[in-house]
Amino acid sequence: MGSVRMKPNILVTGTPGTGKTTTCSLLADDPNLNLRHINLGELVKQKNLHNGWDDEFECYILNEDLIAYGSIPSTGSPG
């Protein structure tokens, strides 16, 4: 059996350019919080975890099944 996740996932969404990535990176850099930052948008592009491009919203259409099953890199630690 794999490692047991001890903390919830926190998904941060919102308007582009408002500081989401910067804020999450700063939180993940704090050693007292024991968090890690995964840029899902980059992961989706790199691993082709989408069902194409949405012209109206100018973003990839996430394939949640592909994302949920083994695509998130594991560090072996909770977070």
Secondary structure as a PSIPRED ss2 file (coil, helix, strand):
# PSIPRED VFORMAT (PSIPRED V4.0)

   1 M C   1.000  0.000  0.000
   2 G C   1.000  0.000  0.000
   3 S C   1.000  0.000  0.000
   4 V C   1.000  0.000  0.000
   5 R C   1.000  0.000  0.000
   6 M C   1.000  0.000  0.000
   7 K C   1.000  0.000  0.000
   8 P C   1.000  0.000  0.000
   9 N C   1.000  0.000  0.000
  10 I C   1.000  0.000  0.000
  11 L C   1.000  0.000  0.000
  12 V C   1.000  0.000  0.000
  13 T C   1.000  0.000  0.000
  14 G C   1.000  0.000  0.000
  15 T C   1.000  0.000  0.000
  16 P C   1.000  0.000  0.000
  17 G C   1.000  0.000  0.000
  18 T C   1.000  0.000  0.000
  19 G C   1.000  0.000  0.000
  20 K H   0.000  1.000  0.000
  21 T H   0.000  1.000  0.000
  22 T H   0.000  1.000  0.000
  23 T H   0.000  1.000  0.000
  24 C H   0.000  1.000  0.000
  25 S H   0.000  1.000  0.000
  26 L H   0.000  1.000  0.000
  27 L H   0.000  1.000  0.000
  28 A H   0.000  1.000  0.000
  29 D H   0.000  1.000  0.000
  30 D C   1.000  0.000  0.000
  31 P C   1.000  0.000  0.000
  32 N C   1.000  0.000  0.000
  33 L C   1.000  0.000  0.000
  34 N C   1.000  0.000  0.000
  35 L C   1.000  0.000  0.000
  36 R C   1.000  0.000  0.000
  37 H C   1.000  0.000  0.000
  38 I C   1.000  0.000  0.000
  39 N C   1.000  0.000  0.000
  40 L H   0.000  1.000  0.000
  41 G H   0.000  1.000  0.000
  42 E H   0.000  1.000  0.000
  43 L H   0.000  1.000  0.000
  44 V H   0.000  1.000  0.000
  45 K H   0.000  1.000  0.000
  46 Q H   0.000  1.000  0.000
  47 K H   0.000  1.000  0.000
  48 N C   1.000  0.000  0.000
  49 L C   1.000  0.000  0.000
  50 H E   0.000  0.000  1.000
  51 N E   0.000  0.000  1.000
  52 G E   0.000  0.000  1.000
  53 W E   0.000  0.000  1.000
  54 D E   0.000  0.000  1.000
  55 D C   1.000  0.000  0.000
  56 E C   1.000  0.000  0.000
  57 F C   1.000  0.000  0.000
  58 E C   1.000  0.000  0.000
  59 C E   0.000  0.000  1.000
  60 Y E   0.000  0.000  1.000
  61 I E   0.000  0.000  1.000
  62 L E   0.000  0.000  1.000
  63 N C   1.000  0.000  0.000
  64 E H   0.000  1.000  0.000
  65 D H   0.000  1.000  0.000
  66 L H   0.000  1.000  0.000
  67 I H   0.000  1.000  0.000
  68 A H   0.000  1.000  0.000
  69 Y C   1.000  0.000  0.000
  70 G C   1.000  0.000  0.000
  71 S C   1.000  0.000  0.000
  72 I C   1.000  0.000  0.000
  73 P C   1.000  0.000  0.000
  74 S C   1.000  0.000  0.000
  75 T C   1.000  0.000  0.000
  76 G C   1.000  0.000  0.000
  77 S C   1.000  0.000  0.000
  78 P C   1.000  0.000  0.000
  79 G C   1.000  0.000  0.000
